[in-house]
């Protein structure tokens, strides 16, 4: 089964707040016009983004197939190179997204413990969580 660290992060933070008895301090939110806010808005965005990504991928794949339907073997090399470049960009994007989540959790823990007075990322956390 697929897993989502975004869903786990939202669930963990909300669960900790509810367990601590401060459910009223949680911004349950919803939609502010077209802008999702709060916990419900985050869950809406997490539910819609895979659907939008699938639709965009379908359109891109159909367009590329149509554009290259009469391609010859000379396109084999550039297409293979594009596949490698796309894979590298996907890996970098995935790693940078996970690093942001880790830094956010560290910052939230520091604020909750009283070791920081604002929700910001300390430089050491950003360096420790940077994609390698």
N, C-alpha and C positions, 0 to 999 in steps of 0.2 A: 504494500500500500504506500502511496506517496505521503510524505510528511512535509509539513510547513513549519519552518522555524518562526515565521511571522505569527502564525496562529498560536504556536506554543508560547511565544513571548507575550502576546496580548493576554492569553488565558492565564499564564503564570502571574503576571502583574495584577490582573483583576482579581484572581483567586487570593493572592496575598492580601490585597486591600480588603476584600470581603471577610476573610478569615481574621484579620486584625480588627474588624468591627468598624471600619471607616468607609463603608459602602457609599455613604452620602458624599464623600470627597471624590469619588470616581466620576469623571465626566462621561456619562452614558451616551450622550450626544445623539446623532442621527445625521440628517442631511440639512445643510444650510444652503438652500438653493441647489446647485449642482455640486457643492463642495461637501464631501463627507467629513464629519467631525466626531470626536469622541470614540468610544468603544464600538458602538453600533456602526458608525461611519467607517471605522477601520475594517470591521468585518464585512461590510458591504464592498469596500474596495478590494479586500482579499478574495471575495467571491467573484467579482466581476472581472478582475484582471486576467485570470486564465482564459476566460471566454473571449476577451478582446485580443489577447495574444494569439489564440487559436485562429480567430477570424483574420487577423493581420497576416499570419503565417500562410493561411490558405490562399489569400489574395496574392501574396508575394510569390508563392510557389506556382500558382496558375499563370501569373504574369511572366515569370522567368521561363516556364515551359513553353509558353506561346512565343516568346521572343527568340528562344533557342531551338525551336522545333526543326529548323532546317540547318542546324549547326553541323559542322563536319568534325572530324577527329582533331583538328587543330584547336578546338575549344576545350579539349580534354585537360590540357595543362593549366590554363587559366582558371577553369572551374575547380580543379583540384586545389590550386593555390588559394582560391577564394574560400573553399571549404575549410582549409587549415586556418586562414586568417579569421574566419567567422568563429571557429571553435576556440581560438585563443581569446578573442574579444568576449565571448560568452563566459569562459572560465574567469577572466579578469573581472567582469561585471558581477559574477556570482560571488567571488571572493571579496570584492569591495563592499557588497551589500551585507554580507555576513559580518564583516568587520564593524560596520556601523552599528549593527544590533548589539554586538558585544560591548562596544564602547558605551552605548546607551544604558545597558544593564549595569555596567560598572559605575557610571555617573549616577544612576538612580540609587544604587546601594550606598554610595558615598553621601548623597543628600539625606537618605533615610537614616543613616547612622550618625549624622551630624558632623561629619568630617569635611563637608563642603556646604557652602551657604547658597549656592545657585546650581542649576542643572546645566552644567557645561562639561565638556570632555577634557580631562587633564591630559597634558601632553604625553605622559608616560603610558596612559591607557591607549592612546592612538598609536603609539609606536609598538606597543605590545600586541595589539590586535591587527596591525597592518598586514595585508595579504602578502604572502611570500612568493 
